[in-house]
């Protein structure tokens, strides 16, 4: 599979995850926040809590769920990018923050969604 369809599938998964979370009351602050330390797919607010969301999509569970693919290396990169975001956005640093994972699987048109709040501690 070449990169273009994979990128399109990833963007679609992020859009679906964003809509899902907004439907549960979260508000989008930033999408694909990048710094040299890493990237956060979605930065959202849940009341006074800043939520850093990693979105993972798997067409098949043969290699494990999307959530299982957020390994120690990925968690370190997410944590570093989140700290960078908090340093640049002082208002977000005033309240609590957490890391969520939205794991999606199944056909890209209608994947199953598993929202894991507080997926890991920084």
N, C-alpha and C positions, 0 to 999 in steps of 0.2 A: 504494500500500500504506500503510495507516495504521500508527501507531507501536506499537500493542499487539502485532500479530503479529511485527513486527520485533524488539521487545523480547523476546518469547517465544523467537524464533529465536536471538537473541543469548545469552540465558540457557542455552538448550539447548546451543549450541555451547560455551559456557564449561564447562558440566557435562561434556560429552563430552571436552573437552580436559583437564579436571582428572582425570577417570577414566583417560584415556590416560596422562597423565604419572605418576599414582600407580601405574599398572601397570608403569611403567618405573623405579619406586623413589623418585620424588620425594614429598615430604610437604607437604601444604597448610598454609600459615601464615595466609593471609588471602585473602579473596575480595572483589573490587571495592573495593580500598583507595582511598579518595577523600581528597583534600585540595583546597585552592583552586587548586593548581598543575595538577592533573590527576587521572587515575585509572589504576590498574594492575589489570588483570582478575584475575590470580592472582599471589600471592606464595607461592613454594614454596621448600623447601630440597632440595638435592641434595648429600647429605653435609654438609660444612661450608660449602657455597656457597649464598647466598641468590639465588634466581632470580626475576626479574620477568618475567612472561609476558603478552604481548599476544596475544589470540585474535582471529583474523579469519576470517569466513565469507563465502564467495561462492557463490551458487547456480550462477552461470555465470562462466566466465573471460573473457567478452567485454570487460570493463573491466580485465583484469589479475588476477593472483592476490591473495589476501588479504595475502600478505607484501609485495607491491609497493605496497600501499596504506599501508604504514607509512612515511610520508614524513618529511622533516626536521622539520616542525612537530610531528608526532606523537611523534617520537623525543625532541624537547626536552621535551614535556609528560610523557612516560614517565620521562625522566631526573629531572625535577624532582620528580615524585611519588615516585620511588624514593629520592631523597635525603631527602625528608621522612620516608618510612618508616624509613630507616636512622637518622635523627636521633631518632625516637621509640622505636625498638627497638634499643637499644645492643648487645644480644647479636648481632643480625644484622650489625651493622657491624664486628664483630670479625674476620669471615672475608671471603673474596672474594665478589663478586657478579657477576651477568651478566644480560643481557637475551636472552630467547628469544621467538620468534614461533611460534605454532601456527596454521598456515593450513589452513583446511578448505574443501572445495568439493564440489559435487554435491548430491544430494538430502538434505534435512535429516534424514531418517530414518537414513541411512547414508553420511555424507560421507567423502571421502578425507581423510586427515590427513597433513600435512607439518610435522614438528617441526624448526625451525631453531634450533639451539643457538648461543649467541653471535651472534645475528642482527646486532647492532651494538654498537659501543663507546660508552661515555658520555664 
